[in-house]
Amino acid sequence: MTQVAFIWDVCAAKHGGDRQSVAANPSRVAKRMMHVAVLGVLATGDFTAAEIAAKLGRPLHTISGRVSELRAL
């Protein structure tokens, strides 16, 4: 399966679509779901990535990348 290259696609941007990179990277669906969750929190106010992570009950490292991707968009 090939992965569609998006602006925030680290596999395409940094690794040229390498199979191992694609396999290690979270699915596009999971990323989109997390984007929606992050945007849902941000719809209620201005929060740091750490605050968003706490509100969603997720580790900071799983949120900070999604925040960066959303900013890039």
Residue pairs with C-beta under 8 A, 6 or more apart in sequence:
2 17
3 9
3 11
3 12
3 17
3 22
3 25
3 28
4 28
5 11
5 12
5 13
5 17
6 12
6 28
7 13
7 69
7 72
7 73
8 31
8 68
8 69
8 72
8 73
10 21
10 25
11 17
11 18
11 21
11 22
11 25
14 21
15 21
31 66
31 69
34 58
34 62
34 63
34 66
35 66
35 69
35 70
37 56
38 52
38 56
38 63
38 66
38 67
38 70
39 70
41 47
41 52
41 55
41 56
42 52
47 55
49 60
49 63
49 64
49 67
50 60
52 63
52 67
53 59
53 60
53 62
53 63
53 64
56 63
